[in-house]
Amino acid sequence: MCRPLGSPERGFTLLEVMIVVVIMGIAAAIVAPTMQAGLRARELRSSVRTIAGALRGMQIDAVRTGKVQTLLLSPTRTDLVLTNGDRMVDLGEVARIRSVRGGEYRPTGELQVNFYPNGSTSGLALLIGDREAPGDAGFVIRVDPLIGLVTVRDASH
């Protein structure tokens, strides 16, 4: 449809469009770090759940098969070796082991945790945190030495 001559044009000026683009850029700059932190926290929680599940599985396998199941933690690796190297649990890109208590150290420097057929273990407490986060933030995975119960709790509580 043709507009009659002299009628005011409708639309946005270049200034209005530029203001909207600047506002969108500021909003993206504010939201992006928050989204990235949320994704990192989600990946950390996923790694913690995977590790806890593997430890529960080892305790169940020890009772079910009647054979000792072994977990090896190496200070130089980013994964956990389960039962003499036949299975591995990767910590992922975000998670790292911040501290370890329990188990028995091998001459090679690896930490060994045994899961026994009677349901007990040699005990373990792992603090798993974000590689880039400062301090002792993260999650504690604890394996009770008497009954082999695996629990997970937030390290800040």
N, C-alpha and C positions, 0 to 999 in steps of 0.2 A: 504494500500500500504506500502510496506517495504522500509525503508530508507537504503541507502547503508552505510556500516561501515565507520566511520570517517567523515560523513557529520555533519555540525554544527546543533545543535538542535534549534528549534525555540520555543519561548514562553516567559513568564515573569519570572524574578527572584523573589525570596522572598522579596528582598529589594524594588523592583519596586511596588509590590503588597502592601507592608506595607506603602509606601509613598502615594499611592492612597487612602488607607483606612484612613490615618491620615488627608489628605486633605478633604476627605468627612466628617470626624468627625468635623473638624474645621468649615466647611461650615454649617453643621447642627447646631452647637452651636451658630453660628451667626444668622441664619435664624429663629430658633425656637422661641426666645422671640418676634421677630417681628410678627410672625404668631399668637402667643398667644394674643398679644396686639390688633391685627386686629380682632380676633374673639371676644374679650371682647368689643371692640368698636361697632362691629356689633350687639351684644346682647343688649348693652345699647341703641342703636338707635331703635332696635326692641321694647324694653320695652317702650321707649318714644312714639313711634308711637301707641302702644297699649293703653297707658294711654290717649293720645290725642284723639284717636278714641272713647274711652269709654266716655270721657267728651263731645265730639260732639254728641254722641248718646243720652246722658242724656238730653242735651239741646233740641234736636229734639223730644225726647219722651215727655218732659214737654209741648212743644208746641202742639204736636199731640194729647196727651191724656187730656190736660187741667189740669193735676195734677202736683204738685210740686215734683221734683225729688231731692233726697238727696245723697250727697257724704260724706262719713265719712273717715277721715284720723286719724289713731291712731299712736302715737309716738313709740309704742312697736311692731307694726305689720309690715310685709313686703308686705302687699297688701292693696288695696283700696276697701272699701265696698260701693256699689252703691245701692241706693234706699232701705233703711231700711233692708239691709242685704240679699236681694234676689239675688244679683250678686256680684262677686268679681273680681278684676283685680290684678293678681300677678305681683310684680315688678321683679321677676326672681332672679337669683343668683348674677348678676353683679350690677344692678341698686339699688340706694337708694335715698331717699328724703333728700337732703342736707338742704333746707330751704323752708319755706312756708310763704306766705303773703296772707292775705285776709281770708274770711270765719268768722265763729263765733265759739268760744270755748265752749264746753259743760262742765258741772261740772265733767264729767268723764275724762276730759283731751283730748277727741277727738275733732278734728276740723270738723265742719259741713259746707258744702257749698251747698246752695240751687239753683236749676235751676227752674225758674218760668214759668208758661204758657205763659206769654207775651214775652218770649225770653230773659229776663234779668236774671242775677244771683247775688249772693252775692259776686262775684268776687274771683279770686284765681290766685296766681302766685307760681308755683312749680319750684324749681331748682332740677333737677334729675341728679345725677352724678354716676360715677363708685365708688364702695365701696373701692377700693384700690388706687384710684387716689387722689393725694393731692390737696388742694385748692378748688377753686370754678369752676373747669372745669365741663362741662356737657351741659345740655340743659334746657332752661327755657320754661315751658308750662304756658301760660297766658290765663285766661278766662276773657274777658271783662265784667265788671259788667252791662253795659247798654244794649249791644246787644247780649251778650253771645258768641261772636266770640272766638274760640279757636285757638291760634297761638303757633307755636313752633319756637324757634330760638336757635342758638348756644350761650352759655353763654359767650364765649370769644369775641363776637362782640357787 
